[in-house]
Amino acid sequence: MTEQIIARTAQGRLRGARDGDALRFLGVPYATSPLLAGRFAAPVPHPRWDGVRNALVYGATSPQPDRGVTLIPEPIIAGDNELNLNVFTPELGRAGLPVLVWIHGGGFFGGGNASPWYRGVSFARDGVVLVSVNYRLGAQGFLEVPGAPANRAVRDLVRALEWVRENIAAFGGDPDRVTIGGQSAGGAACGALLGVPSARGLFRGALCMSGAALDQTPAGVSEVSERLSVLLGTATLDRSVLEGRPTREILAASDVILQELGPGQLSPDADAVADVLGGGLRLPWGPWTDGDVVTEDPFTAARRGDVRVLAGATAHEFNMAWTGADWITWDMVSGGLARAGVPAEAAAAYLSRLDARPADMVGQATTDRTFRVPAQRLAEAVSGGGGGAWVYDFGWTAPGGPLRGMAFHCLDVPFAFGTTGEPGVAEATGGATPEALVADVHGAVVRFVADGDPGWPGYTGASRAVMRFGEPSVLAYDPLRLERLAWT
């Protein structure tokens, strides 16, 4: 007889399936389809259904262009409701297990929760319930639209957390032991949620991987809105106009904006080098402090100290983006650092510790300024407010593959999930992954979700303790001092 795996939620019964050590429920709607409620409307709770609803296949991803091969394999799935989530749990019923709510990356314009790297079997094996969330991307999630609520994607995430609060006990989870986590844009979303009043009380910890603060600015939001209006050929960019435009037209215009304003757009001149050194990587889409749903930036919100934070990055996040820029000179680099406001003494010390080409220096500076130093700043803000904060730096480098010798963006994700045997990992690394390091990273995440402590001393302005993940993993004190002094 086939095993019947049925969970009872507030909206109705769900049929799941066994997946190794986990019970798996896929494509569960946490809100009404935007096609019904409005693509530029706030999310609406999903109504009840009768009978048993199948939760056996992954749900739709937010509409996005197919970009082919990406660092994390994230399939694009067509469908009528991207506001869905997946649950992996070791058991149903009121087991009171800790919960990790995972927010995928993709620059707020791509990605989805169906990646094999996000499979939650290892978490279930270790007594953690994993929930992975899809949300609206690009213009539908973040464009400033007169007549529409701001930060609709952030509202989606709050609605997903409300669903978890309402329903996770049916999947063995404890609604009072919820940690949010994400990588890249997902990590930045976690940072943004610190400053969202409607999200307070819905989670107790935040795991911010490679994205402590990638939020937009009000000026950037306006620039994107004005440019999209031109590309769509309309003088009035309001909700009624956009709701009537085909999704494919909005996606095409959004793709042009991404090419113009997205990360890694570096033209061959000194001004461009100074701009990227001064501003780091920029995303045209992303959370912004609108004063309504997002009322504080991540660093300000973190000073309340009411949420425990684990933040970190890889050692060479986006270095690869500039490896071929041989036109960059040392004069461009030193001039760019000066224009970025880096003190001369700090800049000299920073440059002296790298044996690299000028292009490699720009890549490392982009990594440090955009990812590694903000992780420390976020942790220091939390600990300064009396909260618990921890920092890691992932330094293991791929032994082969296209990015051989780098601890590149996304490389730490399969270690955190314990999914190093899943498709795409060996292709990315070009070789085997050390099991001891998998145990170190995944174990730290499990401990943080379960106990609120990853297992090493917290980060404070006095100690600056950092776990450096590698072979072996070692605890160091202020190992990124030169980077911190240059980019704080």
N, C-alpha and C positions, 0 to 999 in steps of 0.2 A: 504493500500500500504506500502511495506517495505521501511523504510527510507534509502535513498542512501547517504552514507557518503564517498565522494570522495575528496582526496587531490591531488593537482597538484605539482609534484616535478620536478627538472631539469632532472631527468631520466625518468619520465613518471607518469601516474596517478595511484593512490593507492586507493583501497577500504578498508575502515575501518568499525568499528562497535561501537555502543554505549555501554558503561560500566558504569552504574550509572551516576555520574556527569561528566564523561569523555567520550571523543571520543578516541577510541583506535585503533592504527595501530601496528601490530605485525610482527616480522620477516622481517623487511625492509632491503634489502641489501644495505650496504654503500660502498662495494668494491666487486670486482670479486672474485669468489670462489678460495681459495688457490689450489684446485685440478686442476684448469685451469691455474692460474697465477704462481703456484709453491708454495709448502708448506713452503719453506724456502726463498721465494722471498718477496720483499717489496709489500705492498698492492697496487692494481691497482683500480682506480675508476670504479664503475659498469657502464656498457654501458646503453644506453637508451633502453626502451622496447616499443612496440606498444600496444595499447588497454589499458585496466584497469587491473592492477595486484592486486590480492587479498592479503590483509595484515590482515588476520583473525586468524591466529594461530602463536604460537611462533616458531621462527626459530631454526636452529641447534645450539647446543652448541659445543665448541671446543672438539675434541676427548679426552676422559679421562676415567680412570677406574671407575667402579661403586663402591663407597665406602660405600654404604648402607645409614644408617641414619647419617646425618651431623647436625651441630648446626642450620644452616639455611637450610630449605628444598629447594633444587635446583635440579629440574629434569634434567636428561641427555637426550638430544633429538638428535636423529640421523638425519643426513642430509648432503648435499654436500657443504654448505657454512655457516660457523660459523661467518662470518663477517657481522653481522646483528644487528639491533637495534629495539627497541620498542618506540613508542611515545604515551603518554597520554596527552590530551589537553582539556581544557574546550570549545574551539571554534576554528574553522578554520578561515583563513583570517588574515589580518594584524592588529591584536589586540595589538601588541607590548608588549606581556607578558614576564615576566622573565622566564628563562630556567635553569633547573637543569639537567646536563648530569651525569648519575650515572654509576659508574664502579664497577662491582661486586667483591667480595672477593673470597677466596678459595686457598690462598697460592700460587697463580700463577700456580697451577697445577690442580685446580678443580673449580667447580661453573659455574654459568650461569645467564642470565638475566631473566629467566622465573620463578623465585621464587614468590610465592604469597606474600611474605614479601615485594617485590619490586613493588607491584601493585600501580599505580600512581593516583588512584581515589581521595585520600585526597588532593594531591597536586593540581590536576585539580580543585577540589572544592574551593581551596584557591587561585586560579588565577595563578598557576605555571604550565608551561609545563614541563613534565618529559620525558627525553630520557634515556633509559637504554641500555647499549652497551655490546655485546659479542666481544671477542678478542682471538687471539691464545694463548694457554697455554703451559706450559712445554717446551719441547725441540723445538717444532715448533715456539714458541714465543720468546725464550730467549737463546737457545744454541748458543755458539760461533762456527760458521761454516765457514771455509775458503771458499771464493767465494760467501758468502751470506751476506746480510746486517745485521748489529748488531741490537739488540733490536727490532725485528720485531713486537712484541706485542705493544711496545710503538708507533711504526709507524702506527699500526692499529688504536690506539686511536687517533692519530693526524688526520688520514684520517676520522675517525668518526666525529671529531670536525670540519673538513673541510666540511663534509656533512651537519652538523648542520648549519654552516655559510651559505651554499648555499641554504638550503631548509627550515629552521625552520620558516621563515615568513609565509610559506604556512600553517603551523599548529598553527598560532596565536602567535608565539614566536618572540622575538626581538633578532637578532643575536649579538647585542652589549650588551646584558644583560645575558650572559651565565656564569653559575657557574658550575665547575666540582665538583663531590663529590664521595666518595667511603668509604668502610669500610674494615678493615684488608688489604689484598693485594690491594683492590681498593683504600683505603686511601693512601697506599704507592705509588700507581700509580699516584695519584694526586700530591704527593710530588715530584715524579720524573718528572712530566710534568712541574714543575716550572723551571727545568733546561734544557728544550728542546726548542731551538731557533725557530724551525718550528711551535711550538704551541703558541708562543707569539702573542697576539692579538686575539686569538680564545676563550679566557675566561677571566673574570675579577675577579673571586673569586674561592677559593678552600676550600672544606669541607673535612678535613682529619680525619676520624673516625678510631681510633684504628690502626693506621698505618702511622704515619708521616714519618717514614724512615725505611723501611724494604728492602732496596736495597742490591744488591749483591756487591761483591768486585771483581776487576780484578783477584785476586788470586783464589777466589771462583769460578769464571766463568771458569778459566782454569782447576781447579780440577774436576769440573763436566764434562767438555768436555773430559778430559783424561779418566775419569772413564766410560763414555758412550761408548767411543771408544773400551775399553776393553770388555764391556758387549756385544757390537754388534759384537765383533770378527773381527774388521777391523783396520788396521794400519793407514789408511787414512780416516779421518773423514771430508770429504768435501761435498759440496752441491750435486754434481752429485751422490755420494754414497748414501746420505741420501734420496734424492728424489726417488731413486729406491727401498728403503726398505719399506716393508709394515708398515702401521701405528701401527698395533698391536705389532710388534717387538719393535718399538721405545717406545711405551707406556710401555711394559713389562720391558725394560731396565731402563726407567725413574722411574718406580715404585720401582725398586731395589735401585736406587740412593736416592729416597725419604726416604726409610726405613733406609738407611745408614747415610744420611746427613741431613735429614729433622728435623723439630722442635720436641722437646720432646724426642729425642734419648739420654737417660741418663743411662749410665752404672753404676753399683754400686761401685763407688770408688771416692776418694777425688778429683782426677784429673778431673773427669767428672763434679763434682759440681763446681769446680773452673772455668771450661770451660764455663758452662752455665751462671755462674754469671758474668764472664768477657765478654762474647760475646752475651748474651741474646739469644732469639730465632733466628735461622738461617734458611733461605729458600734456597734450591738449585737452584731455578729458581727465577728470578726477574730482574727488571731494573738495569743497571749498567752504570757507567760513561765511555762510550766508546770513547768520544771525537768527535763523529760525530753527532749522533742523540741526545744523552744525553751528554751535555758538562759540566755540573756542578752538584754536589750533592745537595740534597734539601736544606740544611742549607745555603750553599753558595749562591744558587740561590735566596733563600728567602730574602737575605739582600738587593736585589734590591728594595724591598718594592713596587713593581708595581702591585701586586696581593693581594687582601684581603684574609685572611686565618682564618678559624674557625677550631680549632683542639682540640681533646680530646680523652678520653678513658674511659673504665669502670674500676671500682675500683679493680676488681679481674680477669682480663682478662684470664690468663692461669694458675691461681693457682691450678685448678683441675688436671692439668697434673702431679702433684707431691704429691697429697694427700696420695697415698699409699706407698711412698718411705720412709718407717720407718727405713731403714738402715742409713739415713743421720743423722749425729751427729752435735752438736753445734760447735765442733772443725772444722769439714768440712766447716761449714757455715762461721765462722770467718776467717779461713784460705783462703777460696775462695774469700771473700770480700777483704782481703789484697792483694791477687794475682791479683784481678781485678783492683787494683789501688785505692780502696776506702780509703781515709784517716782514720786513726785509730779513731780519735775523731768523725768523721761523721759516721763511722761504728757502734761505740758504741751507739751513739744517735739513729741511725736508728734501731738497734736491740732492744733497750730498750723500744721503743714505741709499740712493738708488743707482745701480749701474745699468743704465737703460738708455735707449735712443729717445730723442725728444718726443716722438709719437707715443712711445710706451709710457713716458712720463705723463702725458696728457691723459692717457687711458687710466693710469693708476690714480692720478689726481681726481678724475671723474668718479672713480670707484670710491675713493676715500671721502670726497666731499658729499657725494649723494647717498652713500649707504653706510660706510663704517663709522664715520664720526657722528651722524645723526642717531645711530643706535646707541652710542654712548651718551649723547645729549639727552635722549629720551629717558634712559635709565637714571641718569643723574637728576633729572627733573622729578622722577617718581621718588627716588630715595630722599631727595631734598624735601619732599612733602611728607616724609615719614613712612612711605610705602616700601614694599620689597621689590627689588629690581636686580636683574642678572643680565650679563652680556656674554656673548660667545663670538668667536672669530673662526670661521671654517677655512682652514689652510691646506687641506689635502688636495693635491693636484691630480688631474686626470693623467694616467700613464700612457694613454694613446688617444685616438680619435681626432676629430678636427680641431679641438682646442687643447691639445696635448700640453702638459706642463702648466695649466692654469686651474685655479679654483674659481671656475666661472659661475656666472649668474645661473641659478636653478640647480647647481650641482648638489647642494645639500638637501634638496627636497626628498629624493628617494632614501637618503640616510635617515631623515627625520621620520618618514613613514615606514621604514623597514621594507621598502619595495624595490630593493636593488636588483632583484631577479626579474622584474617586469619588463615588458617590451620597451625598447628605446634607451634603457640605461647603459647597456654594454656598448651600443652604438655611440652614445655620447662620450663615454669614458675611454673606449677603445681597449678595455681590459677588465680584469676582475676587480671587484671592490672589496676592501678589507672588512671581514666580519666583525673584528674588534671595534672598528670605527662605527659600523652600523649600530652595534650595541651601545656605544658611547652616546651617539647623537639621539637615536630613537629612545634610549633609556632616559636621557635627560628630559625629552619632551614628555614622556609618560609620567615621570616624577613631577614635572611642573604642573601638568594637568591634574594629576591625582592629589598632590600634596601642596601645590603652590610653591615648590622649591625644587630646582633642577638638580641640586646635589653639590653645589660649591658655594663659597662665600658670595654674598651679594655685592653689587656694584654701588659704591658710594663715592662722593667727591674726595674722600680721604684714601680709600683703598684702591679704587679703580681695578677691581679684580675682573679678569677676563679668562674664560675657558677657551683655549686655543685647540680646536678639534683637528687632529691629525694622527700621524703614526709615530709616537704615541700622542694622545691628548694630554695637555699639561695646563695647569693653572698658572697664569702670569699676572703680574701687577703692573698696571699702566704700560702694557706692551705697545700701545699705539699712541704714545705721548707726542711724537713729532707730528703725526697726522692730526691729532686732537688740537695741538697748539696752532697748526697751520689753518685749520678749517672751522674752528669754533668762533 
